[in-house]
Amino acid sequence: MTTDADILRIAAPAQAGVSGRPRRAGTRWRWRGVALGLVVPVVAAAGWELCVRAGLSDGRLVPPPSRIAETFWDLAATGELARHAAATVLRVAAGFGLGALAGTVMGALAGYSALTRALVDPTLQALRAIPSIAWVPLFILWLGIFEASKVALIAVGVFFPVYLGVMAAIASVDRKIVEVGRIFRLSGPAMVRRILLPAVLPAYVVSLRAGLGLGWMFVVAAEFMGAGEGLGYLLVDGQQLGKPAQIVAAIVAFAIIGKTTDWILVAATAPFLRWEDVVAQGETG
């Protein structure tokens, strides 16, 4: 009886090269990467704070970190920050779920079937070129000004990178590992589960991360559509009331929450990618 281990043992040279070396744990390198990633923003923030305190700038249009932190504290103390952040996260979560599901299905169909790709890909590529803001009046007309139109706009932003990633990954699966499956006479579902799915999973995770990033970008346009709460609302409110510290605080909140959700996505998918035999972080240094 053919087992997964038999298939992976034969397919491994075609898919992962001849290395076979065990990967390092990499814990030390991960923490080092986190520390290095904080260097630029911390140095930039400290430098701007010193410039304002030294009188080189009044910090009116670009407030110093101390003023931004004070604004954060005020928003958190009143509960506004949590309320607006929760509203934005829920919108992104709903839009990401819908967009990722639709992009996965359409990408899989277009990647697996040349006929489907010829029928739908030109239209989808044309729609992908439409700016996000151009969808706003149409979605308001179709779905109203409330949550449905906002979630739909975010889903559109998520859909295209996921669709492209899945379609390209399936279309570029190494022919040699497919031949391995045929040698073992795998059925169609077994071929998908044991050959195609592991082969496309790394590219699929990358496309999900790209879609999530665009989802956070599209939520700003979505919350410009008459939202009464959300981080995008804080941006508009800060602009209308002349509060640059509130605008920057909302931008920083977008960055922190967006990075956190990306980290959660990476951590959630990491167990499914442990089989990869790739260069471990720090091995090329």
N, C-alpha and C positions, 0 to 999 in steps of 0.2 A: 504494500500500500504506500502511495506517495505521500510524504509528509512535507510540511512547510520547511523543515530543516533541509530536506533533500533539495528542494527547489532553490532555497537561498544559498546552499553550498555551491550549486552549479552556477547560479546567476550572479553570485558575488563578484567574480572577476570582471564581468561585463559592466556591472553597475557601480562598483566601488573601487576598482583598481586592485592592485596586488599588495597593498599595504598590510592590512590585517593587524596592525599594531593596536594594542589597547589604548583607548583614549584616556588622557589624564583626567583626574577628577575636576580640576580647573576652578576649585573654589577660591583659591588665592587670587587667580587672575580675574575672576568675576568681581570680587571686591575691589581689586585694583582698578578695574574698568569703571566701576561706580565712582570711585574717588577721582579718577582722571576726568570723568564726565562733568564733575562739579567744579573743576578748576576754572574754566572759562567764565561761567555765569557768576561765580563768587568773586573772581578778580574784577570782572566788569562792574558788578554792583558796588564793590568796595571802592573802586576807582571813581565811580560817579558820585558816591557819597562824599568822598574826600574833596572832589571838585566843588560840590555845592557848599560844603562847610568852609572851604577855603575862599569862597566868594567868587570863584571863577564863573559861576552860573547861579541864577536865582532859583533854578529848579521849578519854575512855574509851569512850563509846558511839558518838561520831562522830569517828574518828581523823583527825588532820591529814594533809595530803598527804605529808609526809615519812615518816610511819609506813606509809602505804599504799605509797609507793615502795619502802620497805625490804621490805615483804611481797612486793611484785612481784619484787624482786631475789632474795629467798630462794626463791620458787616457781620462778623462771626458772633459778636456779643448780642446783636439784635436778632440773630437767627436768619437774616436775609441771605447770607452767603450759602448756608446749608440748603435753604429753600430754592434758591436760584440754581445752585449746582445740581440738586436732585432733579429738578425739572429738565435741565439740559441732558443729564446722564440718561434719564428715562427716554427722552426723544432719540438720542443716539443709539441706545440699546435696541429700541423698536425698529428704527430705520436700518441699523446694521443687520439685525436678524432677517428682515424682509429682503434687503438688498443682497446679502450674502447667499441666502437660499435661492433666490431667483438667478443670481449670477452663477452659482454652482450648477444648477440644473441646465441652464442655457449653455454654459461653457462646456459641460460634459457632453451635451447633445451635439454641439458644433464641433467639438474636438473628435468625437467618436465617429461621426457621420459626415462624410465629405459633401453629401447632398444637402444636409441641414446647414452646414457651414456656408455653402454657396447661396442658400436661400436667405439666411438671416444675417450673416456677418456684415455684408455691405450696408444694410439699413442700420444696424447697431453701431457700426463705425461712424456713420453720418450723425446719428443721435449723440454719440459720445463727444462730438466736436461742439455741441451746443453749450454755451456758457450756463453755469448754474443759475445765475440771476434771471436768465431768459425763461426758465420754467416757472418762476414765481407767479406772474399774473395768470398763467394758464392753470396752475394748481389751485390758486385762490378761486378762480372761476368754476373749476370742476368740483373742488372738495371743500370750499369755504375757507374761512380765515383761521379756523381752529386747528386742533392737533393733527387731523388727518393730512392736511396739506403739508405740514411741517415734516411729518414722518415720511411722507412720499418723496419729498425733496431730498431728504437724507438718504433714503433707499436708492434713489437714482445715482447719487454720488458714490455709494458703496458698490452698486451693481457692476459698473464697467471694469474696474480693476480686477474684481473677482472673476468676472466672465472672461476677460482676456487671459488672466493667469491660468485658469483651469483649461481653457481651450488650447493654449499654447503648450501647456504641460502634457496634455493627453496626446496632442498631435506630434510631440517630439519624443515620445517614449522610445527608448532604445530597442531597435528591432531584435537584437540578440536575446534580450530577456523575454520578449514575447515568444520567440522560437523555443526557449526553454519550456514555457508553459505548454506549447503545442507538442513538444516531445513527450511531456508527461500526460498529454491528452486531457488537459483541463477543460471543463465545460465553460460556457460564457460567463456565468456568475462567478465561478471559481477563478477564472482568468482575471476578472475585475478585482476580486478580493485579494488574491495572492500575488498578482503581478502588477496590474495597472495602478491600484490604489497606493501601494508603497512607493511606486515610481513617481507618482505625481504629488505625493503628500508634501515634500519640502517646498515645491513651487506653490502649492495651494496655500500653505501657511504664509508665505511671503505675500501672496495676493490678498489674503485676509487682512494682513497688517496694513497693506496699502489702502484697502477699502476702508478700514477703520480710520486711518488718517484722513482720508477724504470725507468720511462721515463727520468728523470733528470740524472740518472746514465748511462743509455744507450746512451744519447746524447753525452757524452764524447767519448765513443768508436766510435760513428757515426762521430764525427768531427775529429777524428784521420784519417778518410778515405779521406785524401787529401782536407780538407776544406780550403777555402781561407779566411773565416771569421767565427766568433763565439767564445764563451768563451773557447771552447776546443782548438781552434786555438791559443788563447793567451797562453794556457798552453804549447803547443808544441813550440811556438815561444820563450817563456821564458826559456824553457829547452835548446833549441838549442843555444840561445844567452847568456846563463848563467845569467838570470835575476830572481833570486829567489823571489824578491819583486813582480814582475809581475805574477809569478806562484801563490803566496799566494793571491794576489789581485783577480785573476780569481777564485780561490777556494772560497774566501769570497763572490764574486759576485754570484757564483752558490748557496751558502748557503742562501743568502738574497733573491734572486729571487725565489728559490725553496720554501722557507718558505712562501713567499708572495703568490705564486700560490696555495699552500696548504691552506692558510687562505682564499683565495678567494673561493676555492672549498667548504670549510666548511661553509662559510657565505652564499654561493649560495644555498646549500642544507638544511641549518638550518630551513627555513620556512616549509619544507616538513616533518620535524621530531618533530614539536612542540607538536604533540599528545602523544609523549612518556612520560610515567610516571616513570621516573628514579630518582635516587638519584641526587639531584642538587649539583653543585660544592660547596664545603665548608660544606655540611651537615654532612659529616663523620668526619670532623676535630674536 
